[in-house]
């Protein structure tokens, strides 16, 4: 169900609303606003306007069959993360995934996280 236009990436505010939708599923503006307002002071009309823009950008789909429109992500969380990551690797790391990984791994990476990463790498090699 991917309708997203190529090159259209969500802004930070749009990504915040997408995270809510991925967490709770399709929702009305009121439901989304209630969750967002628990963490930040955002007005209902602001959430509505962002969702309208996201609909225009095809980041969300809108069910208009009821009085209260219901919004849902146009793409899965994994699809969006992959797209954003590919864009980041291309723009910031010259297309080098290894440069990204080296920058992400620093002194704050725990030995448990390193073990998890090593396990994932081993699984990838076996495929």
C-alpha positions as CSV (number, residue, x, y, z in Angstrom):
1,X,0.0,0.0,0.0
2,X,2.9,2.3,-0.6
3,X,1.7,5.5,-2.2
4,X,4.5,7.8,-1.0
5,X,5.9,10.0,-3.7
6,X,9.6,9.4,-4.1
7,X,11.8,12.1,-2.4
8,X,9.1,13.2,0.0
9,X,10.5,12.7,3.5
10,X,8.6,13.5,6.7
11,X,9.7,16.5,8.8
12,X,10.4,16.1,12.5
13,X,6.9,17.1,13.3
14,X,5.4,14.7,10.7
15,X,7.6,11.9,12.0
16,X,6.3,12.5,15.5
17,X,2.7,12.0,14.3
18,X,3.7,9.0,12.2
19,X,5.2,7.4,15.4
20,X,1.9,7.9,17.2
21,X,0.0,6.3,14.3
22,X,2.4,3.4,14.1
23,X,2.0,2.9,17.8
24,X,-1.9,3.1,18.0
25,X,-3.0,2.4,14.5
26,X,-5.5,4.5,12.5
27,X,-6.8,7.4,14.6
28,X,-8.8,10.6,14.6
29,X,-7.1,14.0,15.0
30,X,-8.5,14.2,18.5
31,X,-6.9,10.8,19.4
32,X,-3.6,11.8,17.9
33,X,-3.7,15.2,19.6
34,X,-4.4,13.6,23.0
35,X,-1.3,11.4,22.8
36,X,1.0,14.1,21.4
37,X,-0.1,16.7,24.0
38,X,1.0,14.3,26.8
39,X,4.6,15.0,25.8
40,X,4.5,18.4,24.2
41,X,2.3,21.5,24.2
42,X,0.8,21.3,20.8
43,X,-2.6,22.7,19.8
44,X,-5.4,20.6,18.2
45,X,-5.4,22.9,15.1
46,X,-1.6,22.4,14.7
47,X,-2.0,18.6,14.7
48,X,-4.9,18.9,12.2
49,X,-2.9,21.1,9.9
50,X,0.2,18.8,10.0
51,X,-2.0,15.8,9.2
52,X,-3.6,17.7,6.2
53,X,-0.2,18.5,4.9
54,X,0.9,14.9,5.4
55,X,-2.2,13.8,3.4
56,X,-1.2,16.1,0.6
57,X,2.3,14.7,0.6
58,X,0.8,11.1,0.7
59,X,2.5,10.3,4.0
60,X,-0.9,9.4,5.4
61,X,-4.2,8.1,4.1
62,X,-7.5,9.6,5.3
63,X,-10.8,7.8,5.7
64,X,-13.5,10.4,5.2
65,X,-16.5,8.1,5.6
66,X,-17.3,9.3,9.1
67,X,-17.7,12.9,10.4
68,X,-14.3,12.5,12.2
69,X,-11.7,11.7,9.6
70,X,-9.4,8.8,10.5
71,X,-5.8,9.0,9.5
72,X,-3.4,6.1,8.9
73,X,0.2,5.9,7.8
74,X,0.6,5.4,4.0
75,X,3.8,3.4,4.6
76,X,5.0,1.0,7.4
77,X,7.4,2.1,10.0
78,X,10.1,-0.1,8.5
79,X,9.6,1.3,5.0
80,X,9.9,4.8,6.3
81,X,12.9,4.1,8.4
82,X,14.6,2.3,5.5
83,X,13.9,5.3,3.2
84,X,15.2,7.8,5.8
85,X,18.3,5.7,6.5
86,X,19.2,5.3,2.8
87,X,18.8,9.1,2.4
88,X,21.1,9.7,5.4
89,X,23.7,7.2,4.2
90,X,23.7,8.8,0.8
91,X,23.8,12.5,1.9
92,X,25.9,12.3,5.1
93,X,28.2,9.3,4.6
94,X,28.8,9.3,0.8
95,X,26.8,6.1,0.4
96,X,29.0,4.2,2.8
97,X,27.0,2.1,5.3
98,X,30.2,1.2,7.1
99,X,31.0,4.9,7.8
100,X,27.5,5.2,9.3
101,X,28.0,2.2,11.5
102,X,31.4,3.4,12.7
103,X,30.0,6.8,13.5
104,X,27.0,5.2,15.4
105,X,29.3,2.9,17.4
106,X,31.2,5.0,20.0
107,X,32.3,4.8,23.6
108,X,28.7,4.8,24.8
109,X,27.9,1.5,23.0
110,X,27.5,-1.2,25.7
111,X,29.0,-4.6,25.4
112,X,25.5,-6.0,25.3
113,X,24.7,-3.9,22.3
114,X,27.9,-4.9,20.6
115,X,27.0,-8.6,21.2
116,X,23.6,-8.0,19.7
117,X,25.1,-6.3,16.7
118,X,27.6,-9.2,16.3
119,X,24.8,-11.7,16.4
120,X,22.9,-9.7,13.7
121,X,25.9,-9.6,11.5
122,X,26.5,-13.3,11.8
123,X,22.9,-13.9,10.9
124,X,23.2,-11.7,7.8
125,X,26.3,-13.5,6.7
126,X,24.5,-16.9,6.9
127,X,21.8,-15.7,4.5
